[in-house]
Amino acid sequence: MNESVRIIFLGGIAEVGKNLLVLETDRDIIVVDCGLGFPEEDQPGVDLVLPDIGYLKGKKDKIRGFFITHGHEDHIGALPWLWEDIPAPIHATRLTAGLISVKLR
């Protein structure tokens, strides 16, 4: 069976932060990283910038999990907000999982 894999960047391209990559087949989605960005000078009053997950909202049943590469804010920082909407399993190393657990409390 030849099933294509779509690679979709919802953040982290041509910018520092908001790293979020989607690997999608017809049946499954894996989300790699879930980071936040920091505001630019022209964004007064903004504390954090979250990736746009609108693409994922209608596909929650296909999401198998978040796979986090490491514990920097630009890779885990958006999890407390996005995980509320998409409560999929989170996979990470022990150290990164510890950092994530503190953020989710």
C-alpha distances in whole Angstrom, upper triangle without the diagonal:
4,6,10,12,16,19,22,25,28,31,32,31,35,37,38,36,34,31,28,24,21,18,16,12,12,13,15,18,19,23,24,28,30,34,37,39,42,45,46,50,49,48,51,51,47,46,43,40,37,33,32,30,30,26,25,28,26,23,24,22,19,21,20,23,25,25,28,29,33,36,37,38,36,33,34,37,35,34,37,37,33,32,35,32,29,30,27,27,28,27,30,32,35,37,35,35,38,39,37,38,42,40,39,42
4,6,10,13,16,19,23,25,28,29,28,32,34,35,34,31,28,26,22,19,16,14,11,11,13,14,17,18,21,23,26,29,32,34,36,40,42,43,47,47,45,49,48,45,44,40,37,34,31,30,28,28,24,24,26,25,22,24,22,19,20,20,23,24,24,27,27,31,34,35,36,34,31,32,35,34,32,36,35,32,31,34,31,28,29,26,27,28,27,29,31,34,36,34,34,38,38,36,38,41,39,38,42
4,7,10,13,16,20,22,25,26,26,29,31,32,31,28,25,22,19,16,12,10,7,8,10,11,13,15,18,20,23,25,28,31,33,37,39,40,44,43,42,45,45,41,41,37,34,31,27,26,24,24,20,20,23,21,18,20,19,15,17,17,19,21,21,24,25,29,32,33,33,31,28,29,32,30,29,32,32,28,28,30,28,25,26,23,24,25,24,26,29,32,34,31,31,35,35,33,35,38,36,35,38
4,7,10,13,16,19,22,23,22,26,28,29,28,26,23,20,16,13,10,8,6,8,11,11,12,14,16,18,21,23,26,29,30,34,36,37,41,40,39,42,42,39,38,34,31,28,25,24,22,22,18,18,21,20,17,19,19,15,16,17,19,20,20,23,23,27,30,31,31,28,26,28,30,28,28,31,30,26,27,29,27,24,26,23,23,24,23,25,28,32,33,30,30,34,34,31,34,37,35,34,37
4,6,10,13,16,18,19,19,22,24,25,24,22,19,16,12,10,7,6,5,8,10,10,9,11,13,14,18,20,22,25,27,30,32,34,37,37,36,39,39,35,35,31,28,25,21,21,19,20,16,16,19,18,15,17,17,13,14,15,16,17,16,19,20,23,26,27,27,25,22,24,26,25,24,27,27,23,23,26,24,21,23,20,21,21,20,22,25,28,30,27,27,31,30,28,30,33,31,30,34
4,6,10,12,15,17,16,20,21,23,22,19,17,14,10,8,6,5,6,9,11,11,9,11,12,13,16,18,20,23,24,28,29,30,34,34,32,36,36,32,32,28,25,22,18,18,16,17,13,13,17,16,14,16,17,13,14,15,16,16,16,19,19,23,25,25,25,23,20,22,24,23,22,26,25,21,22,25,22,20,22,20,21,21,21,22,25,29,30,26,27,30,29,27,30,32,30,29,33
4,7,10,12,13,13,16,18,19,18,16,13,11,7,6,5,7,9,12,14,12,10,10,10,11,13,15,17,20,21,24,26,27,31,31,30,33,33,29,29,25,22,20,16,16,15,16,13,13,17,17,15,17,18,15,14,15,15,15,14,16,16,20,22,22,22,19,17,19,21,20,20,24,23,19,21,24,21,19,21,19,20,19,19,20,23,27,27,24,25,28,27,25,28,30,27,27,31
4,6,9,11,11,14,15,17,16,13,11,9,6,5,7,8,11,14,15,13,10,11,10,10,12,13,15,17,18,22,23,24,28,27,26,30,30,26,26,22,19,16,13,12,11,13,10,11,14,15,14,16,18,15,14,16,15,14,15,16,17,20,21,21,20,17,16,18,19,17,18,22,20,17,19,21,19,17,20,18,20,19,19,21,24,27,27,24,24,27,26,23,27,28,26,25,29
4,5,7,7,11,12,13,12,10,8,6,5,6,9,11,15,17,18,16,13,12,10,10,11,11,12,14,14,18,20,21,24,24,23,26,27,23,23,19,16,13,10,10,10,12,10,12,15,17,16,17,19,17,15,17,16,14,14,15,15,18,19,18,17,14,13,16,17,15,16,20,18,16,18,21,19,17,20,19,20,19,19,20,22,26,25,22,23,26,24,22,25,26,23,24,28
4,7,8,12,12,13,11,8,8,5,6,7,11,12,16,18,19,17,13,13,10,10,10,10,10,11,12,16,17,19,22,22,20,23,23,20,20,16,13,10,6,6,7,9,8,10,13,15,14,15,18,17,15,17,16,14,15,15,16,18,19,18,16,13,12,14,15,12,14,17,15,13,15,18,16,15,18,17,19,18,19,20,23,26,25,21,22,25,23,20,23,25,21,22,25
4,6,9,8,9,7,5,5,5,7,10,13,16,19,22,22,20,16,15,12,11,10,9,8,9,9,13,14,15,19,19,18,21,21,18,17,14,10,9,6,8,9,12,12,13,16,18,18,18,21,20,17,19,17,15,15,14,15,16,17,15,13,10,10,13,13,11,14,17,15,13,16,19,17,17,19,19,20,18,19,19,22,25,24,20,21,24,21,19,23,23,20,21,25
4,6,6,6,5,5,4,6,8,12,15,17,21,24,25,22,18,16,13,11,10,10,8,9,9,12,14,15,18,19,18,21,22,18,18,14,12,11,9,11,13,16,15,16,19,22,21,21,24,22,20,21,19,16,15,14,14,15,15,13,12,8,9,12,13,12,15,18,17,16,18,21,20,19,22,21,22,19,20,19,21,24,23,19,21,23,21,19,23,23,21,22,25
4,5,8,9,9,8,9,10,13,15,18,21,24,25,23,19,18,15,14,13,13,12,13,12,14,16,16,19,19,19,23,24,20,20,17,14,14,11,13,15,17,16,18,21,23,22,23,26,24,22,23,21,19,18,17,16,18,19,16,16,12,13,16,17,16,18,22,21,19,22,24,23,22,25,24,25,23,23,22,24,27,26,23,25,27,24,23,27,27,24,26,29
4,7,9,10,10,13,13,17,19,22,25,28,29,27,23,22,19,17,16,16,14,14,12,14,15,14,17,18,18,21,23,20,20,18,15,15,13,15,18,20,19,21,24,26,26,27,30,28,25,27,25,22,21,20,19,20,21,18,17,13,15,18,18,18,21,24,23,22,24,27,26,25,28,27,28,26,26,25,27,30,28,25,27,29,26,25,29,29,26,28,31
4,6,8,9,12,14,17,20,23,26,29,30,27,24,22,19,17,15,14,12,11,9,10,11,11,14,15,15,18,20,17,17,14,12,13,12,14,17,19,19,21,23,26,26,26,29,28,25,27,24,21,21,19,18,18,18,15,14,10,13,16,15,16,19,21,20,20,22,25,24,24,26,26,27,24,25,23,25,28,26,23,25,27,23,23,26,26,23,25,28
4,7,8,12,14,18,21,24,27,30,31,28,24,22,18,16,13,13,10,9,7,8,11,11,14,16,15,18,19,16,15,13,11,12,12,15,18,20,21,22,24,27,27,27,30,28,25,26,23,20,19,17,16,15,15,12,11,8,10,13,13,14,17,19,19,19,21,24,24,24,25,25,26,23,23,21,23,25,23,20,22,23,20,20,24,23,20,23,26
4,5,9,12,15,19,22,25,28,28,25,21,19,15,13,11,9,6,6,4,7,10,12,15,17,15,18,18,15,13,10,9,9,9,13,15,18,18,19,21,24,24,23,27,25,22,23,20,17,16,14,14,13,13,10,8,4,7,10,9,10,13,16,15,15,18,20,20,20,22,22,22,19,20,19,20,22,20,17,19,21,17,17,20,20,17,19,22
4,6,10,13,16,19,23,25,25,22,18,16,13,11,9,7,4,4,5,9,11,13,17,18,16,18,18,15,13,10,7,6,5,9,11,14,15,15,17,20,20,20,23,22,19,20,18,14,15,13,13,13,13,11,9,6,7,9,8,8,11,13,13,12,15,17,17,17,19,19,20,17,18,18,20,22,21,17,19,20,17,16,19,19,16,18,21
4,7,10,13,16,20,23,23,20,16,14,10,8,6,6,5,7,8,12,15,16,20,21,19,22,22,18,17,13,11,10,8,11,12,15,15,15,17,20,19,19,22,20,17,18,16,12,12,10,10,11,12,10,9,6,6,9,10,9,11,15,14,13,15,18,18,16,18,17,18,15,16,15,18,20,19,15,17,19,17,15,19,20,17,18,22
4,7,10,13,17,19,19,16,12,10,7,6,5,5,6,9,11,15,17,19,23,23,21,24,24,20,19,15,13,10,7,9,9,12,12,11,14,17,16,16,18,16,14,15,13,10,10,10,11,13,13,13,12,9,7,9,11,9,11,14,14,11,13,16,15,14,16,15,16,14,14,15,18,20,20,16,17,20,18,16,19,20,17,18,22
4,7,10,13,16,17,14,10,8,6,5,7,8,10,13,14,18,20,22,26,26,25,28,27,24,23,19,16,13,10,11,11,13,12,11,15,17,15,15,17,15,12,14,12,10,10,10,11,14,16,15,15,12,10,12,14,13,13,17,17,14,15,18,17,15,17,15,16,14,14,15,18,21,21,18,19,22,20,18,21,23,20,21,24
4,6,10,13,13,10,7,6,5,6,9,10,13,15,17,21,23,25,29,29,27,30,30,26,25,21,18,15,12,12,10,12,10,9,13,14,12,12,14,11,10,11,10,9,10,12,13,16,18,19,18,16,13,15,17,15,15,18,17,14,15,18,16,13,16,14,15,14,15,16,19,23,23,20,20,23,22,19,22,24,22,21,25
4,7,10,11,8,6,5,6,8,11,13,16,19,21,25,27,29,32,32,31,34,33,30,29,25,22,19,16,16,14,15,12,11,15,15,12,14,14,11,10,10,11,11,11,13,14,18,20,21,21,19,16,17,20,18,17,21,21,17,17,20,18,16,17,15,15,15,15,17,20,23,24,21,21,25,24,21,24,27,25,24,28
4,7,8,6,4,7,9,11,14,16,19,21,24,27,29,31,35,34,33,36,35,31,31,27,24,21,17,17,14,15,11,10,14,13,10,12,12,9,9,10,12,13,13,16,18,21,23,24,24,22,19,20,22,20,19,23,22,18,18,21,18,16,18,15,16,17,17,19,23,26,27,24,24,27,27,24,26,29,27,26,29
4,5,5,6,9,12,14,18,19,22,25,27,31,33,35,38,38,36,39,39,35,34,31,28,24,21,20,17,18,14,13,16,15,12,13,13,9,10,11,14,15,16,19,21,24,27,28,28,25,23,24,26,24,23,26,25,21,21,23,21,18,20,17,18,19,19,22,25,28,30,27,26,30,30,27,29,32,30,29,32
4,6,8,12,15,17,21,22,25,27,30,33,35,37,40,40,38,41,40,37,36,33,30,26,23,21,18,18,14,13,16,14,11,13,12,9,11,13,16,18,19,22,24,27,30,31,30,28,26,26,28,26,25,27,26,22,22,24,21,19,20,18,20,21,22,25,28,31,33,30,29,32,32,29,31,34,32,30,34
4,7,11,14,17,20,21,25,27,30,33,35,37,41,41,38,41,40,37,36,32,30,26,23,22,18,18,15,13,15,13,10,11,9,6,9,10,13,16,17,21,23,26,28,30,30,28,25,25,27,25,23,26,25,21,21,22,20,17,18,15,17,19,19,23,26,29,31,28,27,30,30,27,29,32,30,28,31
4,7,10,13,16,18,21,24,27,30,32,35,38,38,36,39,38,34,33,29,27,23,20,19,16,17,14,12,14,13,9,10,8,5,6,7,10,12,14,17,19,23,25,26,26,24,21,22,24,22,20,23,22,18,17,20,17,14,15,12,14,15,16,19,22,25,27,24,23,27,27,24,25,28,27,25,28
4,7,10,13,14,17,20,23,27,29,31,35,34,32,35,34,30,29,26,23,20,17,16,13,14,11,9,12,12,8,9,9,5,5,6,8,9,11,14,16,20,21,23,22,21,18,18,20,18,17,20,19,15,15,17,15,12,13,11,12,13,14,17,20,23,24,21,21,24,24,21,23,26,24,22,26
4,6,10,11,15,18,21,25,27,29,33,33,31,34,33,29,28,24,22,18,16,16,13,15,13,11,14,14,11,11,11,8,6,6,6,6,7,10,13,16,18,19,20,18,15,15,18,16,14,18,18,14,14,17,15,12,13,10,10,10,11,13,16,19,21,18,17,21,21,18,20,23,21,20,24
4,6,8,11,14,17,21,23,26,29,30,28,30,29,25,24,20,18,15,12,13,11,13,12,10,13,14,12,11,13,11,7,8,6,5,6,8,11,14,15,16,16,14,11,12,14,12,11,15,15,11,11,15,14,11,12,10,10,9,10,12,16,18,19,16,16,19,18,15,18,20,18,17,21
4,7,10,13,16,19,22,24,28,29,27,29,29,25,23,20,18,15,13,14,13,16,14,13,16,18,16,15,17,14,11,11,9,6,5,6,7,10,12,13,14,12,9,10,13,12,11,15,16,13,13,17,16,13,14,12,12,10,10,10,13,17,17,13,14,18,16,14,17,20,18,18,21
4,6,10,13,16,19,22,25,26,24,26,26,22,20,16,15,12,11,13,12,16,15,14,16,19,17,16,19,17,13,13,10,7,6,5,6,8,9,10,10,8,5,6,9,9,9,13,13,11,12,15,15,13,14,13,12,10,10,10,13,15,15,11,12,15,14,11,15,17,14,15,19
4,7,10,14,17,19,23,24,21,23,22,19,17,13,12,9,8,11,10,14,14,12,15,18,16,15,18,17,13,14,11,8,9,7,10,10,10,10,9,7,5,5,7,5,6,9,10,8,9,13,13,11,13,12,13,10,12,12,15,17,16,12,13,15,13,11,14,15,12,13,17
4,7,10,13,16,20,21,18,20,20,16,14,10,9,7,7,11,12,15,16,15,17,20,20,19,22,21,17,18,15,11,12,9,11,10,9,8,6,4,4,5,5,5,7,10,10,10,12,15,15,14,16,16,16,13,14,14,16,18,17,13,14,16,13,11,15,15,12,14,17
4,7,10,13,16,17,15,17,16,12,10,7,6,5,7,10,12,15,17,16,18,21,21,20,24,23,20,21,18,15,15,13,14,13,12,10,6,5,7,7,5,5,9,10,10,10,13,15,16,16,18,18,19,16,18,17,19,21,19,16,17,18,15,13,16,16,13,14,17
4,7,9,13,14,12,14,14,11,9,6,5,6,8,11,14,17,18,19,20,24,24,23,27,26,23,24,21,18,18,16,16,16,14,11,8,6,9,10,8,9,12,14,13,14,17,18,19,19,21,22,23,20,21,20,22,24,22,18,20,21,18,17,20,19,16,18,21
4,7,10,11,10,11,11,8,7,5,6,9,11,14,17,20,22,22,23,27,27,27,30,29,26,28,25,21,22,19,19,18,16,13,10,9,12,13,10,11,15,16,15,16,19,21,21,22,24,25,26,23,24,23,25,26,23,20,22,23,19,18,21,20,17,19,22
4,7,8,6,8,9,6,6,6,6,10,12,15,18,20,22,23,24,28,28,28,32,31,29,30,28,24,25,23,23,22,20,17,13,12,16,17,14,14,18,18,17,18,21,22,23,24,26,27,29,26,28,27,28,30,27,24,26,26,22,22,25,23,20,22,24
4,5,5,8,10,9,10,10,10,13,15,17,20,22,24,26,27,30,31,31,35,34,31,33,30,27,28,25,25,24,22,19,16,15,18,20,17,17,21,22,20,22,25,26,26,27,29,31,32,29,31,29,31,32,30,27,29,29,26,25,28,27,23,26,28
4,5,7,10,10,11,12,13,16,18,20,24,26,28,29,30,33,34,34,38,37,35,37,34,31,31,29,29,27,25,22,19,18,22,23,20,20,24,25,23,25,28,29,29,31,33,34,35,33,34,33,34,35,33,30,32,32,28,28,31,29,26,28,30
4,6,10,9,12,13,13,16,18,19,23,24,26,28,29,32,33,34,37,37,35,37,34,31,32,30,30,29,27,24,21,20,23,24,21,21,25,25,23,25,28,29,29,30,33,34,36,34,35,34,36,37,35,32,34,34,30,30,32,31,27,29,31
4,6,6,9,10,10,13,16,17,20,22,24,26,26,29,31,31,35,34,32,34,32,29,30,28,28,27,26,22,19,18,21,22,19,18,22,22,20,21,25,25,25,27,30,31,33,31,33,32,34,35,33,30,31,31,28,27,29,28,24,26,28
4,6,8,11,12,16,18,20,23,24,27,28,28,32,33,33,37,37,34,36,34,31,32,30,31,29,27,24,20,20,23,23,20,20,23,23,21,23,26,26,27,29,31,33,34,32,34,34,35,36,34,31,32,32,28,28,30,28,25,26,28
4,6,9,11,14,18,19,22,23,26,27,27,30,32,31,35,35,33,35,32,30,31,29,30,28,26,23,19,20,23,22,18,18,21,20,19,21,24,24,24,27,29,31,33,31,33,32,34,35,32,29,30,30,27,26,28,25,22,24,25
4,6,7,11,14,16,19,20,23,24,24,27,29,28,32,32,29,31,29,26,27,25,26,25,23,20,16,16,19,19,15,14,18,17,15,18,21,21,21,24,26,28,29,27,29,29,31,32,29,26,27,27,24,23,25,23,20,21,23
4,7,10,14,16,18,21,23,24,24,27,28,27,31,31,28,30,27,24,25,23,24,22,20,17,13,14,17,16,12,12,16,15,14,16,19,19,20,22,24,26,27,25,27,26,28,28,26,23,24,24,20,19,21,19,16,18,20
4,6,10,13,15,18,20,20,21,24,25,24,28,28,25,26,23,20,22,19,21,19,17,14,11,11,13,13,9,9,12,12,11,13,16,17,18,19,21,23,24,22,24,23,25,26,24,20,21,22,18,17,19,18,14,16,18
4,7,9,12,15,17,17,18,22,22,22,26,25,23,25,22,19,20,18,20,19,17,15,11,10,13,13,10,8,12,13,11,12,15,16,16,18,20,21,23,21,23,23,25,26,24,21,22,23,20,18,21,20,16,18,20
4,6,9,11,14,14,15,18,19,18,22,22,19,21,18,16,17,16,18,18,16,14,11,10,11,11,9,6,9,11,8,9,12,13,13,14,17,18,20,18,20,20,23,25,23,19,20,21,18,16,19,19,15,16,19
4,6,9,11,11,13,16,16,16,20,19,17,19,17,14,16,15,17,17,17,15,13,10,11,11,10,8,10,12,10,9,12,14,13,13,16,17,19,17,19,20,23,25,24,20,21,22,20,17,20,21,17,17,21
4,6,8,9,10,13,14,15,18,18,16,19,17,15,18,18,19,21,20,19,16,14,14,15,14,10,12,14,11,10,13,14,12,13,16,17,20,19,21,22,25,27,27,23,23,25,23,20,23,23,20,19,23
4,5,5,7,10,10,11,14,14,12,15,14,13,16,16,19,20,20,20,17,15,15,14,14,11,11,13,11,8,11,12,9,10,13,14,17,16,19,20,24,26,26,22,22,24,22,19,21,23,19,18,22
4,5,5,8,10,11,14,14,14,17,17,16,19,20,22,24,24,23,21,19,18,18,18,14,15,16,13,11,13,14,11,11,15,16,19,19,22,24,27,30,29,26,25,28,26,23,25,26,22,21,24
4,6,7,8,10,13,12,12,15,15,15,18,19,21,24,24,24,22,20,18,19,19,16,16,18,16,12,15,16,12,12,16,16,19,19,21,23,27,29,30,26,25,28,27,23,26,27,24,23,26
4,6,5,6,10,9,8,12,12,12,15,17,20,22,22,23,21,19,17,17,18,14,14,16,14,10,12,13,10,9,12,12,15,16,18,21,24,27,27,23,23,26,24,21,23,25,22,20,24
4,5,6,9,10,10,14,14,14,18,19,22,24,24,25,22,21,20,19,19,15,15,16,13,10,11,12,8,8,11,12,16,17,20,23,26,28,29,25,24,27,25,22,23,25,22,20,23
4,6,8,9,10,14,15,16,20,22,25,27,27,28,26,24,23,22,23,19,18,19,17,14,15,15,11,10,14,14,18,19,22,25,29,31,32,28,27,30,29,25,26,28,26,23,26
4,6,6,7,11,12,14,17,20,22,25,26,27,25,23,21,21,22,19,17,19,17,14,14,15,11,10,12,12,15,17,19,22,26,28,29,26,25,28,27,24,25,27,25,23,26
4,5,5,9,10,12,15,18,21,23,24,25,24,23,20,19,20,17,15,17,15,12,11,12,9,6,9,8,12,14,17,20,24,26,27,24,22,25,25,21,22,24,22,20,23
4,6,8,11,13,17,20,23,25,26,28,27,26,23,22,23,20,18,20,18,15,14,15,12,9,11,9,12,15,18,21,25,27,28,25,23,26,27,23,24,26,25,22,25
4,6,9,12,15,18,21,24,25,26,26,24,21,21,23,20,18,20,19,16,15,16,14,11,12,10,12,15,16,20,23,26,27,24,23,26,26,23,24,27,25,23,26
4,6,8,11,14,17,20,21,23,22,21,18,17,19,17,15,17,16,13,12,14,12,8,9,7,9,11,13,16,20,22,24,21,19,22,22,19,20,23,21,19,23
4,7,10,13,16,19,20,22,22,21,18,17,20,18,15,18,18,15,13,15,14,10,10,6,7,9,10,14,17,20,22,19,17,21,21,18,19,22,21,19,22
4,6,10,13,15,16,19,19,18,15,14,16,15,12,15,15,12,10,13,13,9,8,5,5,6,7,11,14,16,18,15,14,17,17,14,16,19,18,16,19
4,6,10,12,13,15,15,14,11,10,13,12,9,12,13,11,9,13,13,10,9,7,6,5,6,8,12,15,16,12,11,15,15,12,14,17,15,14,18
4,7,9,11,14,15,14,10,10,14,13,11,15,16,14,12,16,16,13,13,10,9,6,5,6,10,13,14,11,11,14,14,12,14,17,16,16,19
4,6,8,10,11,11,7,7,11,12,10,13,15,14,13,17,17,15,14,12,11,7,6,5,8,11,11,8,9,12,11,10,13,15,14,14,18
4,7,9,11,11,7,9,12,14,13,16,18,17,16,20,21,18,18,16,14,11,9,7,8,11,11,8,10,13,12,12,15,17,16,17,20
4,6,9,9,7,8,11,13,13,16,18,17,17,20,22,20,19,18,16,12,10,7,8,10,8,6,9,11,10,10,13,15,14,16,19
4,6,8,6,6,9,12,11,13,16,16,16,19,21,19,19,18,16,12,12,9,9,10,8,5,8,9,6,7,11,11,11,13,16
4,5,5,6,8,11,12,14,16,16,17,20,21,20,20,20,19,15,15,12,13,14,11,9,12,12,9,10,14,13,12,15,17
4,5,5,4,8,10,11,13,14,15,18,19,19,19,19,19,15,16,14,15,16,14,11,13,13,10,10,13,13,10,13,16
4,6,6,8,10,13,14,14,15,18,19,18,19,19,19,16,16,15,16,18,16,13,15,16,13,12,16,16,13,16,19
4,6,8,9,12,13,12,13,17,17,16,17,16,16,13,13,11,13,15,14,10,12,14,11,10,14,15,12,14,18
4,6,6,9,10,10,11,14,15,14,14,14,14,11,11,10,12,14,12,9,10,11,9,7,11,11,9,10,14
4,6,7,9,10,11,13,15,15,15,16,16,13,15,14,16,17,15,12,13,13,10,8,12,11,8,10,13
4,6,6,6,8,10,11,12,13,14,15,13,15,15,18,19,18,14,14,15,13,10,13,13,9,10,13
4,5,5,5,8,10,9,10,11,11,9,12,13,15,16,16,12,12,13,11,8,10,11,8,8,11
4,6,6,7,10,10,10,12,13,12,15,15,18,18,17,14,13,14,12,9,10,10,6,5,8
4,6,6,7,9,10,13,15,14,17,18,21,21,21,17,16,17,15,12,13,14,10,9,12
4,5,5,6,8,10,12,12,15,16,20,21,21,17,16,18,16,13,14,15,12,11,14
4,5,5,5,7,9,9,13,15,18,19,19,16,14,16,15,11,12,14,11,9,12
4,6,6,9,12,12,16,18,21,22,22,19,17,18,17,14,14,15,12,10,12
4,6,9,13,14,17,19,23,24,24,21,19,21,20,16,17,19,16,13,16
4,6,9,11,14,17,20,22,22,19,17,20,19,15,16,18,16,13,16
4,7,9,12,15,19,19,21,18,15,18,17,14,14,16,14,11,14
4,6,10,13,17,18,19,17,14,17,17,14,14,17,16,13,16
4,7,10,13,14,16,14,11,15,15,12,12,16,15,13,16
4,7,10,11,13,10,8,12,12,9,10,14,13,11,14
4,7,9,11,9,8,11,12,10,12,15,15,14,17
4,6,8,6,5,9,10,9,11,14,14,14,17
4,6,5,6,9,10,10,12,14,15,16,18
4,6,5,6,9,10,10,13,14,15,17
4,5,5,7,9,10,11,13,15,16
4,5,5,6,9,10,11,12,15
4,5,5,6,9,10,10,12
4,5,5,7,9,10,11
4,6,5,7,9,11
4,5,5,6,9
4,5,5,6
4,6,5
4,6
4
